[in-house]
């Protein structure tokens, strides 16, 4: 069982979200982004506007009961990168790279020639890509066993752990982007796709799961089924998801692509739920966008006891606070001078009793983080805009 305090979105793992993106296509996206998306571009996207101070991002993690961290420092350009975990059964620095020096632990990077090759790669790409991205490219473009035989288990354990992440985040008016660390290919193609004939039972299993899941959320969904057809290849079949919905007093077959934004959003994030239940780490930004508050609450009330990994979401749905264990709830607080901090409910000095309603206390301001507004002069603005319109005419 693994937990992580933070979300990794390294330059080698970030891809634009695309419907029905498959494993091979995903790997292609990763390689393309490695070539054309530099770490400095990513840093410029997340660094505070107008800041001239050094920025440090650290991701703490626990793998198989052992703590480690991945850290990046930047002063506009990439300044330093470090990974700390296990080397030869002892916790130590696996690598620490900067413009001035390169440290690669000899217990991890055991092969002299390969270590020199990696140092050459660092020299060629430093400031453009992280060393973690370089390793990602090595695994994507070379024989995996070749790389594994020349590096220690600690590095591969961390890398494989990072690869299981599912991260879905909003990217302003540029839509959504994601890395989907999906363990089962069929989950990447739930709406439609192709499948080997000998895997058709997997599709029927998914069909039953979606039937139970969606019909429990929507009273008008009476059934879920896949329309399956033969392709030109005798060993391949294509499929498409349909719903049986009660509309106007009649059960009608509805192509899932015609469903509402909220229902499609639920199917989009369903794989992330599945991965967190099965032990992986997933993060969904603004998870409830477009989904009814009560549906989101129902989903989470049934999920809390099932999650074996970690599910991290951002949300404005305060209903989730009613049944959530208090140690799961974090508030983003903005101070009077505009500084932001993230605090767990358990961090606050006032004691939260078992029978206290977290939502009620939050809305009353006990945990801060609530919007602070003033009077909005809509009437005045309306008169001014009307005046402008009249002058123009």
Secondary structure by P-SEA (a helix, b strand, c coil): ccccccccccccccccccccccaaaaaaaaaaaaacccaaaaaaaccccccccbbbbbbbbcccccccbbbbbbcccccccccccccccccccccccccccccccccccccaaaaaaaaaaaaaccccccaaaaaaaaaacccaaaaaaaccaaaaaaaaaaaabbbbbbcccccbbbbbbcccccccccccccccccaaaaaaaaaaaaaaaaaaaccccccccccccccccccbbbbbbbbbcccccbbbbbccccccaaaaaaaaaaaaaaaaaabbbbbbccccccccaaaaaaaaaaccccccbbbbbbbccccccccccccccccccccccbbbbbbccccccccccccccaaaaaaaccccccccccccaaaaaaaaaaaaaaaac
